[in-house]
Amino acid sequence: MRADQEDGQIRFRLGPVERWVVVSAAAALLAIGGWGARSVSERLDKQGDAIAALATQQAVTNANLTTISAQLANVPALTSDVAELKVRVDRHDEDIRELRGTRGLK
């Protein structure tokens, strides 16, 4: 580095070894930048595939939840049906007891 006597501006002059060092450093920076960009791109691709798989799993889960919800909607009706059947069974048991009692009277 030296001040030029004619116009007062500072100028840098690199020798052949310094030029090679600067070119090598620039090439290394470009290579590292390319590697980093490729690495980020690969990770984004993997993440996109994982998100697609997750979306498929979520759709299956939603379908299963819909099926379960439809089945659970019938539970109150089933409860009343079971209660009605219990009353019928109790009535039939009572009728059978009565029939057995009348058969013994014969």
C-alpha atoms as one frame of an Amber mdcrd trajectory, in Angstrom:
protein
   0.000   0.000   0.000   1.388   3.370  -0.893   0.192   6.871  -1.472   0.514
   7.906  -5.038   2.379  11.195  -5.278   0.366  12.492  -8.198  -3.254  12.376
  -6.994  -3.053  11.559  -3.240  -5.110   8.354  -3.425  -4.089   5.138  -1.731
  -3.710   2.191  -4.055  -3.183  -1.472  -3.350  -0.908  -3.505  -5.489  -0.789
  -7.251  -5.049   2.126  -9.382  -6.020   1.706 -12.781  -7.701   1.646 -14.738
  -4.402  -0.952 -12.414  -2.862  -3.098 -12.720  -5.979  -3.054 -16.523  -5.675
  -3.994 -16.270  -2.004  -6.934 -13.964  -2.780  -8.119 -16.148  -5.688  -7.807
 -19.299  -3.557  -9.744 -17.697  -0.691 -12.486 -16.548  -3.084 -12.700 -20.030
  -4.631 -12.899 -21.590  -1.155 -15.690 -19.179  -0.159 -17.622 -20.001  -3.337
 -17.192 -23.736  -2.738 -18.369 -23.438   0.877 -21.327 -21.309  -0.223 -22.305
 -23.862  -2.881 -22.009 -26.727  -0.400 -24.140 -24.825   2.121 -26.815 -24.033
  -0.461 -26.919 -27.673  -1.606 -27.166 -28.851   2.009 -30.056 -26.486   2.746
 -31.804 -27.550  -0.458 -31.516 -31.242   0.459 -32.871 -30.569   3.945 -35.803
 -28.640   2.523 -36.570 -31.519   0.149 -36.507 -34.009   3.039 -38.720 -31.730
   5.100 -41.183 -31.438   2.200 -41.358 -35.228   1.920 -41.926 -35.529   5.673
 -44.719 -32.938   5.521 -46.383 -34.820   2.642 -46.244 -38.070   4.644 -47.637
 -36.283   7.677 -50.495 -34.853   5.604 -51.370 -38.365   4.409 -51.333 -39.684
   7.979 -53.499 -36.773   9.085 -56.053 -37.538   6.361 -56.232 -41.177   7.496
 -56.603 -40.073  11.117 -59.381 -37.659  10.191 -61.223 -40.408   8.307 -60.930
 -42.715  11.323 -62.166 -39.979  13.651 -65.153 -39.384  11.393 -65.997 -43.093
  11.509 -65.660 -43.198  15.289 -67.797 -40.081  15.676 -70.522 -41.647  13.540
 -70.402 -44.785  15.660 -70.529 -42.796  18.882 -73.545 -40.873  17.637 -75.556
 -44.108  17.928 -74.611 -44.748  21.581 -77.676 -43.026  23.115 -79.974 -45.027
  20.826 -78.133 -48.205  21.764 -78.511 -47.396  25.453 -82.271 -47.022  25.132
 -82.445 -50.213  23.022 -80.508 -52.128  25.681 -82.812 -50.812  28.412 -85.864
 -51.840  26.380 -84.424 -55.302  25.779 -83.698 -55.673  29.500 -87.339 -54.881
  30.292 -88.467 -57.459  27.706 -86.123 -60.113  29.098 -87.371 -59.436  32.626
 -90.976 -59.714  31.389 -90.215 -62.976  29.589 -88.505 -64.360  32.684 -91.597
 -63.498  34.700 -93.856 -65.116  32.070 -91.724 -68.258  32.126 -91.991 -68.431
  35.920 -95.755 -68.073  35.654 -95.934 -70.797  33.004 -93.880 -73.130  35.150
 -96.156 -72.387  38.070 -99.280 -73.144  36.045 -97.732 -76.322  34.687 -97.214
 -77.483  38.255-100.911 -76.904  38.955-102.016 -79.409  36.327
